[in-house]
Amino acid sequence: MSRKILDDMRDVMRRRHYSIRTERSYCDWVKHFVLHFNMKSRDDLSEGEKREKKD
């Protein structure tokens, strides 16, 4: 999994002054989601949007 995605998430949450516990929780959920679906890049995250548009 790309560390860049989680680093970007952390940067945004810190700029918005989220609590550290919220930051950890959100990052953990995203990490589990990405690992569950074997996603390798941000392109994999946008794959669902492409499928919805085709239908």
C-alpha distance matrix in Angstrom:
0.0 3.7 6.3 8.7 8.5 9.3 11.7 13.4 13.8 15.4 17.6 18.9 19.6 21.4 23.4 24.5 25.4 23.4 24.1 21.7 21.7 20.8 17.9 16.5 17.3 15.6 12.3 12.5 13.4 10.6 8.0 10.3 10.8 7.3 7.3 11.0 10.9 8.3 7.0 5.5 7.2 9.8 12.3 11.1 11.9 15.3 16.1 18.0 20.1 21.2 22.2 24.3 26.1 27.2 28.8
3.7 0.0 3.8 5.2 6.0 7.5 9.1 10.5 11.8 13.4 15.0 16.5 17.8 19.3 21.0 22.5 23.6 22.1 23.1 20.9 21.5 20.5 17.2 16.5 17.7 15.7 12.4 13.6 14.7 11.5 9.7 12.8 12.9 9.6 10.6 14.1 13.7 11.4 9.1 6.8 6.6 8.5 11.5 11.5 12.0 14.9 16.4 18.6 20.1 21.1 22.8 24.7 26.1 27.5 29.5
6.3 3.8 0.0 3.8 5.5 5.4 6.1 8.6 10.0 10.6 12.3 14.4 15.5 16.4 18.4 20.1 20.9 19.6 20.4 17.9 18.9 18.2 14.7 14.0 15.9 14.3 10.7 12.3 14.2 11.4 9.7 13.2 14.0 11.4 12.4 16.0 16.2 14.3 12.3 10.5 10.0 11.1 14.5 14.7 14.4 17.4 19.3 21.1 22.4 23.9 25.7 27.2 28.6 30.3 32.2
8.7 5.2 3.8 0.0 3.8 5.5 4.9 6.0 8.5 9.8 10.4 12.3 14.2 15.2 16.5 18.4 19.7 18.9 20.3 18.4 19.8 18.7 15.1 15.3 17.2 14.9 11.8 14.3 15.6 12.5 11.8 15.5 15.5 12.8 14.7 18.0 17.6 16.0 13.3 11.3 9.5 9.6 13.1 14.2 13.6 15.9 18.4 20.3 21.0 22.4 24.7 26.0 27.0 29.0 31.1
8.5 6.0 5.5 3.8 0.0 3.8 5.5 5.2 6.2 8.7 10.0 10.8 12.4 14.3 15.6 16.8 18.4 17.1 18.8 17.3 18.2 16.5 13.2 13.7 14.8 12.1 9.4 12.1 12.7 9.3 9.4 13.0 12.5 10.2 12.8 15.7 15.2 14.4 11.4 10.5 8.5 7.6 11.4 12.0 10.7 13.1 15.8 17.3 18.0 19.8 21.9 22.9 24.2 26.3 28.2
9.3 7.5 5.4 5.5 3.8 0.0 3.8 5.4 4.9 6.1 8.6 9.9 10.5 12.2 14.2 15.3 16.2 14.6 15.7 13.8 14.7 13.4 9.9 10.1 11.7 9.5 6.4 9.2 10.7 8.0 7.9 11.7 12.1 10.6 12.7 15.6 16.0 15.4 13.2 12.7 11.6 11.1 14.8 14.8 13.2 16.0 18.6 19.6 20.5 22.7 24.5 25.3 26.8 29.1 30.6
11.7 9.1 6.1 4.9 5.5 3.8 0.0 3.8 5.4 5.1 6.2 8.7 10.0 10.5 12.4 14.3 15.2 14.4 15.6 13.7 15.5 14.6 10.8 11.5 13.9 12.0 9.2 12.3 14.1 11.7 11.6 15.4 15.9 14.3 16.2 19.3 19.6 18.7 16.3 15.2 13.6 13.0 16.7 17.4 16.0 18.4 21.2 22.5 23.0 25.1 27.2 27.9 29.2 31.5 33.3
13.4 10.5 8.6 6.0 5.2 5.4 3.8 0.0 3.8 5.4 5.1 6.3 8.7 9.9 10.7 12.5 14.3 13.8 15.9 14.8 16.7 15.0 11.5 13.2 15.0 12.3 10.3 13.9 14.8 12.1 13.0 16.6 16.3 14.8 17.5 20.2 19.9 19.5 16.5 15.6 13.3 11.7 15.3 16.5 14.6 16.3 19.6 20.7 20.7 22.8 25.3 25.7 26.6 29.2 31.1
13.8 11.8 10.0 8.5 6.2 4.9 5.4 3.8 0.0 3.8 5.5 5.3 6.2 8.6 10.0 10.7 12.3 11.0 13.1 12.3 13.7 11.5 8.3 10.3 11.6 8.7 7.4 11.2 11.8 9.5 11.1 14.5 14.2 13.6 16.3 18.6 18.8 18.9 16.3 16.3 14.3 12.5 16.1 16.6 14.1 16.1 19.3 19.8 19.9 22.6 24.6 24.7 26.0 28.8 30.2
15.4 13.4 10.6 9.8 8.7 6.1 5.1 5.4 3.8 0.0 3.8 5.5 5.1 6.0 8.5 9.8 10.3 9.3 10.7 9.4 11.5 10.2 6.6 8.6 11.0 9.2 7.7 11.3 12.9 11.5 12.5 15.8 16.4 15.9 18.1 20.6 21.3 21.3 19.0 18.7 17.1 15.8 19.5 19.9 17.6 19.9 23.0 23.4 23.7 26.4 28.3 28.4 29.8 32.6 33.9
17.6 15.0 12.3 10.4 10.0 8.6 6.2 5.1 5.5 3.8 0.0 3.8 5.5 5.2 6.2 8.7 9.8 10.2 12.4 11.7 14.4 13.0 9.7 12.2 14.6 12.6 11.4 15.1 16.4 14.7 15.8 19.3 19.5 18.7 21.1 23.7 24.0 23.8 21.1 20.5 18.3 16.6 20.2 21.3 19.0 20.7 24.1 24.8 24.5 27.1 29.4 29.4 30.4 33.2 34.9
18.9 16.5 14.4 12.3 10.8 9.9 8.7 6.3 5.3 5.5 3.8 0.0 3.8 5.5 5.2 6.3 8.7 8.9 12.0 12.3 14.5 12.3 9.7 12.9 14.4 11.8 11.6 15.4 16.0 14.2 16.2 19.4 19.0 18.7 21.5 23.6 23.7 24.0 21.3 21.1 18.7 16.3 19.7 20.7 18.0 19.2 22.8 23.1 22.5 25.3 27.6 27.2 28.1 31.2 32.7
19.6 17.8 15.5 14.2 12.4 10.5 10.0 8.7 6.2 5.1 5.5 3.8 0.0 3.8 5.4 5.0 6.1 5.3 8.2 8.9 11.0 8.7 6.5 10.1 11.5 9.5 10.1 13.6 14.3 13.5 15.6 18.4 18.4 18.7 21.3 23.2 23.8 24.4 22.1 22.4 20.5 18.4 21.8 22.3 19.3 21.0 24.4 24.2 23.9 27.0 28.9 28.4 29.7 32.8 33.9
21.4 19.3 16.4 15.2 14.3 12.2 10.5 9.9 8.6 6.0 5.2 5.5 3.8 0.0 3.8 5.3 4.9 5.9 8.0 8.3 11.5 10.3 8.1 11.3 13.5 12.3 12.4 15.7 17.1 16.4 17.9 20.9 21.4 21.5 23.8 26.0 26.8 27.0 24.8 24.6 22.7 20.9 24.5 25.2 22.5 24.2 27.6 27.7 27.4 30.3 32.4 32.0 33.1 36.2 37.5
23.4 21.0 18.4 16.5 15.6 14.2 12.4 10.7 10.0 8.5 6.2 5.2 5.4 3.8 0.0 3.8 5.4 7.8 10.8 11.9 14.9 13.3 11.3 14.8 16.7 15.0 15.2 18.8 19.7 18.6 20.5 23.5 23.5 23.5 26.1 28.2 28.6 28.9 26.3 26.0 23.7 21.4 24.7 25.9 23.1 24.3 27.9 28.0 27.2 30.1 32.4 31.8 32.6 35.8 37.2
24.5 22.5 20.1 18.4 16.8 15.3 14.3 12.5 10.7 9.8 8.7 6.3 5.0 5.3 3.8 0.0 3.8 5.7 9.3 11.4 13.8 11.5 10.6 14.4 15.5 13.7 15.0 18.3 18.7 18.1 20.4 23.1 22.8 23.4 26.1 27.8 28.2 29.1 26.6 26.9 24.6 22.1 25.3 26.1 23.0 24.0 27.6 27.2 26.4 29.5 31.6 30.6 31.5 34.9 36.0
25.4 23.6 20.9 19.7 18.4 16.2 15.2 14.3 12.3 10.3 9.8 8.7 6.1 4.9 5.4 3.8 0.0 3.8 6.4 8.8 11.4 10.1 9.6 13.1 14.5 13.8 15.0 18.0 18.9 18.9 20.9 23.4 23.7 24.5 26.9 28.6 29.5 30.3 28.1 28.4 26.6 24.4 27.8 28.3 25.3 26.8 30.2 29.7 29.2 32.5 34.4 33.4 34.6 37.9 38.9
23.4 22.1 19.6 18.9 17.1 14.6 14.4 13.8 11.0 9.3 10.2 8.9 5.3 5.9 7.8 5.7 3.8 0.0 3.8 6.5 8.2 6.3 6.5 10.0 11.0 10.4 12.1 14.8 15.5 16.0 18.1 20.2 20.7 21.8 24.1 25.5 26.7 27.7 25.9 26.6 25.0 23.1 26.4 26.5 23.4 25.2 28.3 27.7 27.5 30.9 32.4 31.5 33.1 36.3 37.0
24.1 23.1 20.4 20.3 18.8 15.7 15.6 15.9 13.1 10.7 12.4 12.0 8.2 8.0 10.8 9.3 6.4 3.8 0.0 3.8 5.4 5.2 6.3 8.7 9.9 10.7 12.3 14.3 15.6 16.7 18.3 20.1 21.3 22.6 24.3 25.8 27.5 28.4 27.0 27.7 26.7 25.1 28.6 28.3 25.4 27.6 30.5 29.8 30.0 33.4 34.7 33.9 35.8 38.8 39.4
21.7 20.9 17.9 18.4 17.3 13.8 13.7 14.8 12.3 9.4 11.7 12.3 8.9 8.3 11.9 11.4 8.8 6.5 3.8 0.0 3.8 5.4 5.0 6.2 8.5 9.9 10.5 12.2 14.3 15.4 16.2 18.3 19.9 21.0 22.3 24.1 26.0 26.6 25.3 25.9 25.1 24.1 27.7 27.3 24.7 27.2 30.0 29.6 30.2 33.4 34.7 34.3 36.3 39.1 39.8
21.7 21.5 18.9 19.8 18.2 14.7 15.5 16.7 13.7 11.5 14.4 14.5 11.0 11.5 14.9 13.8 11.4 8.2 5.4 3.8 0.0 3.8 5.4 5.1 6.1 8.6 9.9 10.5 12.3 14.3 15.2 16.5 18.3 19.9 21.0 22.4 24.6 25.5 24.7 25.7 25.4 24.5 27.9 27.0 24.4 27.1 29.6 28.8 29.8 33.0 33.9 33.4 35.7 38.5 38.8
20.8 20.5 18.2 18.7 16.5 13.4 14.6 15.0 11.5 10.2 13.0 12.3 8.7 10.3 13.3 11.5 10.1 6.3 5.2 5.4 3.8 0.0 3.8 5.5 5.0 6.1 8.4 9.8 10.6 12.2 14.0 15.4 16.5 18.2 19.9 21.0 22.8 24.1 23.0 24.2 23.5 22.1 25.5 24.6 21.7 24.2 26.8 25.8 26.5 29.9 30.8 30.1 32.3 35.2 35.5
17.9 17.2 14.7 15.1 13.2 9.9 10.8 11.5 8.3 6.6 9.7 9.7 6.5 8.1 11.3 10.6 9.6 6.5 6.3 5.0 5.4 3.8 0.0 3.8 5.5 5.3 6.1 8.5 10.1 10.7 12.1 14.3 15.4 16.4 18.2 19.9 21.4 22.2 20.8 21.6 20.7 19.5 23.0 22.5 19.8 22.4 25.1 24.7 25.3 28.5 29.7 29.4 31.4 34.2 34.9
16.5 16.5 14.0 15.3 13.7 10.1 11.5 13.2 10.3 8.6 12.2 12.9 10.1 11.3 14.8 14.4 13.1 10.0 8.7 6.2 5.1 5.5 3.8 0.0 3.8 5.6 5.2 6.0 8.6 10.0 10.3 12.2 14.2 15.3 16.3 18.0 20.1 20.7 19.9 20.7 20.6 20.0 23.5 22.5 20.2 23.2 25.5 25.2 26.4 29.4 30.3 30.3 32.6 35.1 35.7
17.3 17.7 15.9 17.2 14.8 11.7 13.9 15.0 11.6 11.0 14.6 14.4 11.5 13.5 16.7 15.5 14.5 11.0 9.9 8.5 6.1 5.0 5.5 3.8 0.0 3.8 5.5 5.2 6.3 8.7 9.9 10.7 12.4 14.3 15.4 16.4 18.7 19.9 19.3 20.8 20.8 20.0 23.3 21.8 19.3 22.3 24.3 23.5 24.8 28.0 28.6 28.3 30.9 33.3 33.6
15.6 15.7 14.3 14.9 12.1 9.5 12.0 12.3 8.7 9.2 12.6 11.8 9.5 12.3 15.0 13.7 13.8 10.4 10.7 9.9 8.6 6.1 5.3 5.6 3.8 0.0 3.8 5.4 5.2 6.2 8.6 10.0 10.6 12.3 14.2 15.3 16.8 18.2 17.0 18.6 18.1 16.8 20.0 18.8 16.0 18.8 21.1 20.3 21.3 24.6 25.4 25.0 27.4 30.0 30.4
12.3 12.4 10.7 11.8 9.4 6.4 9.2 10.3 7.4 7.7 11.4 11.6 10.1 12.4 15.2 15.0 15.0 12.1 12.3 10.5 9.9 8.4 6.1 5.2 5.5 3.8 0.0 3.8 5.5 5.1 6.0 8.6 9.8 10.5 12.1 14.0 15.6 16.1 14.9 15.9 15.6 15.0 18.4 17.3 15.0 18.2 20.4 20.2 21.6 24.4 25.4 25.6 27.9 30.2 31.0
12.5 13.6 12.3 14.3 12.1 9.2 12.3 13.9 11.2 11.3 15.1 15.4 13.6 15.7 18.8 18.3 18.0 14.8 14.3 12.2 10.5 9.8 8.5 6.0 5.2 5.4 3.8 0.0 3.8 5.5 5.0 6.2 8.6 9.9 10.5 12.0 14.4 15.1 14.8 16.3 16.8 16.8 19.9 18.2 16.2 19.7 21.3 20.9 22.8 25.6 26.0 26.4 29.0 31.1 31.6
13.4 14.7 14.2 15.6 12.7 10.7 14.1 14.8 11.8 12.9 16.4 16.0 14.3 17.1 19.7 18.7 18.9 15.5 15.6 14.3 12.3 10.6 10.1 8.6 6.3 5.2 5.5 3.8 0.0 3.8 5.4 5.2 6.1 8.6 9.9 10.4 12.5 14.1 13.8 16.0 16.4 15.9 18.6 16.5 14.2 17.5 19.0 18.1 20.0 22.9 23.1 23.3 26.1 28.1 28.3
10.6 11.5 11.4 12.5 9.3 8.0 11.7 12.1 9.5 11.5 14.7 14.2 13.5 16.4 18.6 18.1 18.9 16.0 16.7 15.4 14.3 12.2 10.7 10.0 8.7 6.2 5.1 5.5 3.8 0.0 3.8 5.5 5.0 6.1 8.5 9.8 10.8 12.0 10.9 12.8 12.8 12.1 15.0 13.2 10.9 14.2 16.0 15.6 17.4 20.1 20.7 21.1 23.6 25.7 26.3
8.0 9.7 9.7 11.8 9.4 7.9 11.6 13.0 11.1 12.5 15.8 16.2 15.6 17.9 20.5 20.4 20.9 18.1 18.3 16.2 15.2 14.0 12.1 10.3 9.9 8.6 6.0 5.0 5.4 3.8 0.0 3.8 5.5 5.2 6.1 8.5 10.2 10.4 9.9 11.3 12.2 12.7 15.6 13.6 12.3 16.0 17.2 17.4 19.6 21.9 22.4 23.4 25.9 27.6 28.4
10.3 12.8 13.2 15.5 13.0 11.7 15.4 16.6 14.5 15.8 19.3 19.4 18.4 20.9 23.5 23.1 23.4 20.2 20.1 18.3 16.5 15.4 14.3 12.2 10.7 10.0 8.6 6.2 5.2 5.5 3.8 0.0 3.8 5.5 5.2 5.9 8.6 9.7 10.4 12.8 14.3 14.9 17.2 14.6 13.4 17.0 17.6 17.3 20.0 22.3 22.1 23.0 25.9 27.4 27.7
10.8 12.9 14.0 15.5 12.5 12.1 15.9 16.3 14.2 16.4 19.5 19.0 18.4 21.4 23.5 22.8 23.7 20.7 21.3 19.9 18.3 16.5 15.4 14.2 12.4 10.6 9.8 8.6 6.1 5.0 5.5 3.8 0.0 3.8 5.5 5.1 6.4 8.5 8.6 11.6 12.7 12.7 14.6 11.7 10.2 13.7 14.2 13.6 16.3 18.6 18.4 19.2 22.2 23.6 24.0
7.3 9.6 11.4 12.8 10.2 10.6 14.3 14.8 13.6 15.9 18.7 18.7 18.7 21.5 23.5 23.4 24.5 21.8 22.6 21.0 19.9 18.2 16.4 15.3 14.3 12.3 10.5 9.9 8.6 6.1 5.2 5.5 3.8 0.0 3.8 5.5 5.5 6.0 5.2 7.8 9.2 9.9 11.8 9.1 8.4 12.2 12.7 13.1 15.8 17.6 17.8 19.3 21.8 23.1 24.0
7.3 10.6 12.4 14.7 12.8 12.7 16.2 17.5 16.3 18.1 21.1 21.5 21.3 23.8 26.1 26.1 26.9 24.1 24.3 22.3 21.0 19.9 18.2 16.3 15.4 14.2 12.1 10.5 9.9 8.5 6.1 5.2 5.5 3.8 0.0 3.8 5.5 4.9 6.4 8.7 11.2 12.9 14.6 11.6 11.8 15.5 15.4 15.9 19.0 20.4 20.3 22.0 24.7 25.6 26.3
11.0 14.1 16.0 18.0 15.7 15.6 19.3 20.2 18.6 20.6 23.7 23.6 23.2 26.0 28.2 27.8 28.6 25.5 25.8 24.1 22.4 21.0 19.9 18.0 16.4 15.3 14.0 12.0 10.4 9.8 8.5 5.9 5.1 5.5 3.8 0.0 3.8 5.6 7.9 11.1 13.5 14.7 15.8 12.4 12.3 15.8 15.1 14.9 18.2 19.8 19.0 20.5 23.6 24.3 24.5
10.9 13.7 16.2 17.6 15.2 16.0 19.6 19.9 18.8 21.3 24.0 23.7 23.8 26.8 28.6 28.2 29.5 26.7 27.5 26.0 24.6 22.8 21.4 20.1 18.7 16.8 15.6 14.4 12.5 10.8 10.2 8.6 6.4 5.5 5.5 3.8 0.0 3.8 5.5 9.2 11.3 12.5 12.8 9.1 9.6 12.8 11.6 11.7 15.2 16.3 15.5 17.4 20.4 20.8 21.3
8.3 11.4 14.3 16.0 14.4 15.4 18.7 19.5 18.9 21.3 23.8 24.0 24.4 27.0 28.9 29.1 30.3 27.7 28.4 26.6 25.5 24.1 22.2 20.7 19.9 18.2 16.1 15.1 14.1 12.0 10.4 9.7 8.5 6.0 4.9 5.6 3.8 0.0 3.8 6.4 9.5 11.7 12.2 8.9 10.5 13.7 12.6 13.8 17.0 17.7 17.4 19.8 22.3 22.6 23.5
7.0 9.1 12.3 13.3 11.4 13.2 16.3 16.5 16.3 19.0 21.1 21.3 22.1 24.8 26.3 26.6 28.1 25.9 27.0 25.3 24.7 23.0 20.8 19.9 19.3 17.0 14.9 14.8 13.8 10.9 9.9 10.4 8.6 5.2 6.4 7.9 5.5 3.8 0.0 3.8 6.0 8.0 8.6 5.7 7.3 10.5 10.1 11.8 14.6 15.3 15.8 18.1 20.2 20.8 22.3
5.5 6.8 10.5 11.3 10.5 12.7 15.2 15.6 16.3 18.7 20.5 21.1 22.4 24.6 26.0 26.9 28.4 26.6 27.7 25.9 25.7 24.2 21.6 20.7 20.8 18.6 15.9 16.3 16.0 12.8 11.3 12.8 11.6 7.8 8.7 11.1 9.2 6.4 3.8 0.0 3.8 7.2 8.1 6.7 8.9 11.7 11.7 14.2 16.5 16.8 17.8 20.4 22.0 22.6 24.5
7.2 6.6 10.0 9.5 8.5 11.6 13.6 13.3 14.3 17.1 18.3 18.7 20.5 22.7 23.7 24.6 26.6 25.0 26.7 25.1 25.4 23.5 20.7 20.6 20.8 18.1 15.6 16.8 16.4 12.8 12.2 14.3 12.7 9.2 11.2 13.5 11.3 9.5 6.0 3.8 0.0 3.8 5.3 5.5 7.2 9.4 10.4 13.2 14.6 15.1 16.8 19.1 20.2 21.3 23.5
9.8 8.5 11.1 9.6 7.6 11.1 13.0 11.7 12.5 15.8 16.6 16.3 18.4 20.9 21.4 22.1 24.4 23.1 25.1 24.1 24.5 22.1 19.5 20.0 20.0 16.8 15.0 16.8 15.9 12.1 12.7 14.9 12.7 9.9 12.9 14.7 12.5 11.7 8.0 7.2 3.8 0.0 3.8 5.3 5.1 6.7 8.9 11.4 12.1 13.0 15.3 17.0 17.9 19.5 21.8
12.3 11.5 14.5 13.1 11.4 14.8 16.7 15.3 16.1 19.5 20.2 19.7 21.8 24.5 24.7 25.3 27.8 26.4 28.6 27.7 27.9 25.5 23.0 23.5 23.3 20.0 18.4 19.9 18.6 15.0 15.6 17.2 14.6 11.8 14.6 15.8 12.8 12.2 8.6 8.1 5.3 3.8 0.0 3.8 5.3 5.3 6.3 9.7 10.3 10.2 12.6 14.8 15.4 16.5 19.1
11.1 11.5 14.7 14.2 12.0 14.8 17.4 16.5 16.6 19.9 21.3 20.7 22.3 25.2 25.9 26.1 28.3 26.5 28.3 27.3 27.0 24.6 22.5 22.5 21.8 18.8 17.3 18.2 16.5 13.2 13.6 14.6 11.7 9.1 11.6 12.4 9.1 8.9 5.7 6.7 5.5 5.3 3.8 0.0 3.8 5.5 5.1 7.9 9.9 10.2 11.5 13.9 15.3 16.2 18.2
11.9 12.0 14.4 13.6 10.7 13.2 16.0 14.6 14.1 17.6 19.0 18.0 19.3 22.5 23.1 23.0 25.3 23.4 25.4 24.7 24.4 21.7 19.8 20.2 19.3 16.0 15.0 16.2 14.2 10.9 12.3 13.4 10.2 8.4 11.8 12.3 9.6 10.5 7.3 8.9 7.2 5.1 5.3 3.8 0.0 3.8 5.5 6.8 8.3 9.9 11.4 12.8 14.5 16.1 17.8
15.3 14.9 17.4 15.9 13.1 16.0 18.4 16.3 16.1 19.9 20.7 19.2 21.0 24.2 24.3 24.0 26.8 25.2 27.6 27.2 27.1 24.2 22.4 23.2 22.3 18.8 18.2 19.7 17.5 14.2 16.0 17.0 13.7 12.2 15.5 15.8 12.8 13.7 10.5 11.7 9.4 6.7 5.3 5.5 3.8 0.0 3.8 5.4 5.4 6.7 9.1 10.3 11.3 13.2 15.3
16.1 16.4 19.3 18.4 15.8 18.6 21.2 19.6 19.3 23.0 24.1 22.8 24.4 27.6 27.9 27.6 30.2 28.3 30.5 30.0 29.6 26.8 25.1 25.5 24.3 21.1 20.4 21.3 19.0 16.0 17.2 17.6 14.2 12.7 15.4 15.1 11.6 12.6 10.1 11.7 10.4 8.9 6.3 5.1 5.5 3.8 0.0 3.8 5.5 5.2 6.5 8.9 10.3 11.1 13.1
18.0 18.6 21.1 20.3 17.3 19.6 22.5 20.7 19.8 23.4 24.8 23.1 24.2 27.7 28.0 27.2 29.7 27.7 29.8 29.6 28.8 25.8 24.7 25.2 23.5 20.3 20.2 20.9 18.1 15.6 17.4 17.3 13.6 13.1 15.9 14.9 11.7 13.8 11.8 14.2 13.2 11.4 9.7 7.9 6.8 5.4 3.8 0.0 3.8 5.4 5.2 6.3 8.8 10.2 11.2
20.1 20.1 22.4 21.0 18.0 20.5 23.0 20.7 19.9 23.7 24.5 22.5 23.9 27.4 27.2 26.4 29.2 27.5 30.0 30.2 29.8 26.5 25.3 26.4 24.8 21.3 21.6 22.8 20.0 17.4 19.6 20.0 16.3 15.8 19.0 18.2 15.2 17.0 14.6 16.5 14.6 12.1 10.3 9.9 8.3 5.4 5.5 3.8 0.0 3.8 5.5 5.2 6.4 8.9 10.5
21.2 21.1 23.9 22.4 19.8 22.7 25.1 22.8 22.6 26.4 27.1 25.3 27.0 30.3 30.1 29.5 32.5 30.9 33.4 33.4 33.0 29.9 28.5 29.4 28.0 24.6 24.4 25.6 22.9 20.1 21.9 22.3 18.6 17.6 20.4 19.8 16.3 17.7 15.3 16.8 15.1 13.0 10.2 10.2 9.9 6.7 5.2 5.4 3.8 0.0 3.8 5.5 5.3 6.5 9.1
22.2 22.8 25.7 24.7 21.9 24.5 27.2 25.3 24.6 28.3 29.4 27.6 28.9 32.4 32.4 31.6 34.4 32.4 34.7 34.7 33.9 30.8 29.7 30.3 28.6 25.4 25.4 26.0 23.1 20.7 22.4 22.1 18.4 17.8 20.3 19.0 15.5 17.4 15.8 17.8 16.8 15.3 12.6 11.5 11.4 9.1 6.5 5.2 5.5 3.8 0.0 3.8 5.5 5.3 6.7
24.3 24.7 27.2 26.0 22.9 25.3 27.9 25.7 24.7 28.4 29.4 27.2 28.4 32.0 31.8 30.6 33.4 31.5 33.9 34.3 33.4 30.1 29.4 30.3 28.3 25.0 25.6 26.4 23.3 21.1 23.4 23.0 19.2 19.3 22.0 20.5 17.4 19.8 18.1 20.4 19.1 17.0 14.8 13.9 12.8 10.3 8.9 6.3 5.2 5.5 3.8 0.0 3.8 5.5 5.5
26.1 26.1 28.6 27.0 24.2 26.8 29.2 26.6 26.0 29.8 30.4 28.1 29.7 33.1 32.6 31.5 34.6 33.1 35.8 36.3 35.7 32.3 31.4 32.6 30.9 27.4 27.9 29.0 26.1 23.6 25.9 25.9 22.2 21.8 24.7 23.6 20.4 22.3 20.2 22.0 20.2 17.9 15.4 15.3 14.5 11.3 10.3 8.8 6.4 5.3 5.5 3.8 0.0 3.8 5.6
27.2 27.5 30.3 29.0 26.3 29.1 31.5 29.2 28.8 32.6 33.2 31.2 32.8 36.2 35.8 34.9 37.9 36.3 38.8 39.1 38.5 35.2 34.2 35.1 33.3 30.0 30.2 31.1 28.1 25.7 27.6 27.4 23.6 23.1 25.6 24.3 20.8 22.6 20.8 22.6 21.3 19.5 16.5 16.2 16.1 13.2 11.1 10.2 8.9 6.5 5.3 5.5 3.8 0.0 3.8
28.8 29.5 32.2 31.1 28.2 30.6 33.3 31.1 30.2 33.9 34.9 32.7 33.9 37.5 37.2 36.0 38.9 37.0 39.4 39.8 38.8 35.5 34.9 35.7 33.6 30.4 31.0 31.6 28.3 26.3 28.4 27.7 24.0 24.0 26.3 24.5 21.3 23.5 22.3 24.5 23.5 21.8 19.1 18.2 17.8 15.3 13.1 11.2 10.5 9.1 6.7 5.5 5.6 3.8 0.0
